[in-house]
Amino acid sequence: MKSDRIGLMIFWLSALYMFVAGWLANWWVAPIYRNVPIEEVNQTVLAVGGPLFIILVLSIPLGATMAAIGILLYAEKEISSIWPVAIAGGFILLISMLFPTMGYYPIVFGALAGFILLSFIAILWYWGKRRVTLKGPARTAADFQLIGYLFFIMAAGNTCVILGNPFWGLYFPEKVLETDALPIAYSFGIKLIIYFTLGWLFIFLSHYKAAQVAEKQK
């Protein structure tokens, strides 16, 4: 079987894995975890740390990595081209497996938040230099890409507020209760998912428009 057909098969199976696992996690597992004592849950197939739990937890890290490898095989048709994505996927899986033992390190939030901001500014700089070379629909595709980046930086900012805020946040629940700020924390969670959704939407529109441009140039 050719590598492009194998890649396409890996891509669609990985996509199916992520969608099915996401549906199960949100509509079957989550209600049980919310309403049943954890001691009782751990006596079932949904036990924390059990095989099904691990399959669901790894659905995005593993599924997304395999989908990326699959579509790369489909596009490049060279197995040797997958190693950068495979290394990135291995790192993602390592972080995913280590998350129960990772603590709270304020310096990490500060340093990496600064790196994200510098990366955003650098991306804008090179985006601007590239856009002046584009014309017509290609510029529209680039503009959609810029809007996506804007929503992603807003999502990053809201993530810092929820997780790294020194006044209240996930790591300071007592301050959230003291200041009666729980509704505010919830609102940042809603903003976060909205920003991520719009960011991915405009990145998709950018790729879709760029694909149309490439098709017309054939």
Summary of the structure (lengths in Angstrom):
residues: 218
radius of gyration: 20.8
end to end distance: 27.9
largest distance: 62.8
contacts: 589
relative contact order: 0.08
helix: 83%
strand: 1%
